[in-house]
Amino acid sequence: MSNSVFQIAVDTLSTLNDYSEVLEDLSVKASELVGQTEFQDRFLKLIEGIETFAESIAQVKTVLHTGHYDNAVVLESDLASILKELLECQEKGNLEHERNLLKVRLPENLTQWRITGLLAIQYSRDC
């Protein structure tokens, strides 16, 4: 792998660190709008952002040839579970659980990405 490709992947991790804070803020703000007409636009923007975040992580892991047994795997699974629950809440109209997911669980997951997940990806690569 060329040094430039490696550096782009590492730089992407740094960008994802900042982006996770933006998503965390968006999630908390969306939680305050649950049940209101403005919620749907904010929610869709958040979901698109989370999809971009997850796709970027997958691409970086591919470029860096990271291992499969690290903190990132647990966080990826948790993030997928939160997204699934959010979509189920949308379908069933479970506003209280949706609010909790957006205010607590998703922000906690994004915080853990900053604390351990993104570093785990960077340091678990095959050298």
N, C-alpha and C positions, 0 to 999 in steps of 0.2 A: 504494500500500500504506500502510495506516495505521501510525503510529509504534508503536502497541501490538503489532501483529502482528509488525513488525520486531523489536521488543524481546523478544518471546516467543521468536522464532527464535534471536536472539543468546544469550538466557539458556539456551536448550536446548543450544546449543553448549558453554556452560560446564558444564552438567550432564553432557553427554556426555564431557567431559574427565575429570570425576571418575569417571563410570561406567566409562570405559575402564580405569581403575586397578583397580576392583573386578573387572572381567572378567579382567584380566591375572592378578590374584591367584588367582581361581577356576581359571584355566587351569593355572597352575603347580601348584596343589593337586590338580587332577584328574590331572595327569601323574604324580603320586606314587601314585595309586590305580589306574593302568592294570593290568588283569588281576585286580583284587580285586572282591569283591561290591559294595562301596560306590561303585565307579566309576560305574556306570550312572546313578544318581541325580544325582551331581555333573556328569556329562557332559551329561545332559539339561538341567539348570539352566543350564549354560554355553551350550549351543546356543540355548536360548530367550533368554538374555541377548544373545547375538551377533545374533540375529534382531531383537530390539528395538532394539539399537544401530544396525544397518544400516537398519531402517525409519525410525528417527528422523532419521538422516542424510539419507535420501532426501526426507523431508518438509521438513526445513530447507532443503535445496537448492532445492526447489520454491518455498518461500516467499520465499527470498532471490534467486531467479532467477540462480543461479550459473552460471558458464561450465562448459563440458564439458572444458576442457583445463587441468586443474590437478592438483596432487598427490593430491587426494582421489580422482580417477578411478583412478589407479594403485593406491592403497591399497584402494579398493573391489574392484578386480579381484583383488588379492592375497588379500584377506579371503575372497572367494568361492572362490578356488582352495584356500585352506587348509581351508575348510569342506567342500568337495567331497572333498579328500584324507582328512579326518577320517572322513567317512561311508564312504569306500571302505575305510579301515583297519578300521572297525567290521565291515563286511561280510566282509572277507577275514581278519580276526583278526591283522592285522599290528601287534602290540602295540608293538614297538620304534619303528616309524615314527610310530605314534600318539602315543607318549610324547614323541618329539622335536617333533612338531607342537605339542603342548600346552605343552611346557616351553620351547621356543625360538621357533619361527616365529610362533605366534599372539601371544605376549607382545611380540615384536619389532614385529609389525604394529600392535598396540594402542599401543605406545610411539610409533610413527611418527605415528599419528593425533593424539596429544597434541602432538608436536613440530611437525608440519607440516600434517597433513590438516585438522584442524578450523579452524586459522587460514586455510588456503587457501580453505575454504568461505566463511568470514566476509569475506575480503578480495577474493574473486573475483566477488562479487555485482554485478549490474548496478545502477548508481545512477541 
